Amino acid sequence: MQIIETDSREETFEAAKKIGEQAKPGDIYCLDGELGVGKTVFAQGFAAGLGVTEVVSSPTFTILQAYETGRMPLYHFDVYRIGDESEMDEIGYEDCFYGEGASLIEWSQLVPGIIPEDVKHVEIEKDLAKGVDHRRIKIW
């Protein structure tokens, strides 16, 4: 397990950007953490690491946002509002998971039945004892 500690949005963005720079087609990243912990900032940095030039926001109401402007597609899922894993079939998640891009899944713990075994997990936690902007990013 790798642990990265950051003390600002900018540091979280830069840490995620480095991870995005290393991503390969077919990589799946499960991104979990409490509300307001910085998952969207992480997603923005990850996208920047892929070279995505579009504005990246959390696709909470659309479940999936695809970005095609980087060195490979980014499939950004936010499954927070999903009612049932079968909804993922309707949006064609398998085409994304096993396609030419990288997938980033926010709230992945809500859809455990569709997550392949060989994914990368990213968990972001706040540590208020170290400051309001301190984040601990665990990657395994």
C-alpha positions as CSV (number, residue, x, y, z in Angstrom):
1,M,0.0,0.0,0.0
2,Q,1.2,3.5,-0.9
3,I,0.2,6.4,1.4
4,I,0.4,10.0,0.2
5,E,-0.3,12.9,2.6
6,T,-1.4,16.3,1.2
7,D,-2.1,19.6,2.9
8,S,-4.0,21.5,0.1
9,R,-6.3,21.0,-2.9
10,E,-3.3,21.8,-5.1
11,E,-1.2,19.0,-3.5
12,T,-4.1,16.5,-3.9
13,F,-4.5,17.5,-7.5
14,E,-0.7,17.1,-8.2
15,A,-0.6,13.7,-6.5
16,A,-3.5,12.5,-8.6
17,K,-2.0,14.0,-11.7
18,K,1.1,11.8,-11.2
19,I,-1.1,8.7,-10.9
20,G,-3.0,9.7,-14.1
21,E,0.3,10.1,-15.9
22,Q,1.1,6.4,-15.1
23,A,-2.4,5.1,-16.1
24,K,-2.7,2.6,-18.9
25,P,-5.6,1.6,-21.1
26,G,-7.9,-0.8,-19.2
27,D,-6.8,0.5,-15.8
28,I,-9.7,0.8,-13.3
29,Y,-9.3,3.0,-10.3
30,C,-11.9,2.7,-7.5
31,L,-12.1,6.1,-5.7
32,D,-13.7,6.1,-2.3
33,G,-14.0,8.4,0.7
34,E,-16.6,10.4,2.6
35,L,-18.5,13.3,1.1
36,G,-16.4,16.4,0.7
37,V,-13.1,14.6,1.2
38,G,-11.7,15.6,-2.2
39,K,-12.7,12.9,-4.7
40,T,-13.6,15.4,-7.4
41,V,-10.2,17.2,-6.9
42,F,-8.5,13.9,-7.2
43,A,-10.5,13.1,-10.4
44,Q,-9.5,16.5,-11.9
45,G,-5.8,15.8,-11.2
46,F,-6.1,12.3,-12.6
47,A,-7.7,13.6,-15.7
48,A,-4.9,16.2,-16.1
49,G,-2.4,13.4,-15.9
50,L,-4.1,11.8,-18.8
51,G,-3.9,15.1,-20.7
52,V,-7.7,15.8,-20.6
53,T,-8.3,19.4,-21.5
54,E,-12.1,19.5,-20.7
55,V,-13.5,20.7,-17.4
56,V,-13.9,17.7,-15.1
57,S,-16.7,17.7,-12.6
58,S,-18.4,15.0,-10.7
59,P,-21.0,13.2,-12.8
60,T,-23.4,12.6,-9.9
61,F,-26.6,13.0,-11.9
62,T,-25.4,11.3,-15.1
63,I,-23.4,8.5,-13.5
64,L,-20.9,8.5,-16.3
65,Q,-18.9,11.3,-18.0
66,A,-16.5,10.3,-20.8
67,Y,-13.6,12.6,-21.7
68,E,-11.9,12.0,-25.0
69,T,-9.3,14.8,-25.2
70,G,-6.4,13.1,-23.4
71,R,-3.9,10.5,-24.5
72,M,-6.6,7.9,-23.9
73,P,-10.3,8.2,-22.9
74,L,-11.2,8.7,-19.3
75,Y,-14.5,7.1,-18.1
76,H,-15.5,8.9,-14.9
77,F,-18.2,7.2,-13.0
78,D,-20.0,8.5,-9.9
79,V,-22.3,5.8,-8.6
80,Y,-23.4,7.6,-5.5
81,R,-27.1,7.9,-6.7
82,I,-27.3,4.5,-8.3
83,G,-30.2,2.4,-7.1
84,D,-29.1,-1.0,-8.3
85,E,-26.0,-2.5,-10.0
86,S,-28.1,-3.4,-13.0
87,E,-28.2,0.3,-13.9
88,M,-24.5,0.0,-14.7
89,D,-25.4,-2.5,-17.4
90,E,-27.7,0.1,-19.0
91,I,-24.9,2.6,-19.3
92,G,-22.5,0.0,-20.8
93,Y,-19.9,0.0,-18.0
94,E,-18.2,-3.1,-19.5
95,D,-17.4,-1.2,-22.7
96,C,-15.6,1.3,-20.5
97,F,-13.9,-1.1,-18.2
98,Y,-12.5,-3.3,-21.0
99,G,-12.0,-0.6,-23.6
100,E,-9.1,1.6,-24.6
101,G,-9.4,4.1,-21.8
102,A,-9.0,4.3,-18.0
103,S,-11.9,4.2,-15.7
104,L,-12.3,6.1,-12.4
105,I,-15.2,5.0,-10.2
106,E,-16.3,7.3,-7.3
107,W,-18.2,5.5,-4.5
108,S,-17.2,2.1,-5.9
109,Q,-18.1,0.4,-2.7
110,L,-21.7,0.8,-3.7
111,V,-21.3,-1.5,-6.7
112,P,-19.1,-4.4,-5.5
113,G,-20.6,-7.0,-7.8
114,I,-19.3,-5.3,-11.0
115,I,-15.8,-4.5,-9.8
116,P,-13.1,-6.7,-11.3
117,E,-10.4,-8.2,-9.0
118,D,-7.5,-6.5,-10.7
119,V,-8.4,-2.8,-9.9
120,K,-6.5,-0.1,-8.1
121,H,-8.1,1.2,-5.0
122,V,-7.8,4.8,-3.9
123,E,-9.2,5.9,-0.5
124,I,-9.1,9.5,0.6
125,E,-9.5,10.4,4.3
126,K,-9.4,13.7,6.2
127,D,-7.2,14.0,9.2
128,L,-8.5,17.1,11.0
129,A,-5.8,16.7,13.7
130,K,-3.3,17.6,11.0
131,G,-5.4,20.5,9.6
132,V,-8.6,21.1,7.8
133,D,-7.1,20.5,4.4
134,H,-4.9,17.5,5.3
135,R,-5.7,14.4,3.3
136,R,-4.3,10.9,3.5
137,I,-4.6,9.1,0.2
138,K,-4.2,5.3,0.4
139,I,-3.5,3.4,-2.9
140,W,-3.4,-0.4,-3.2
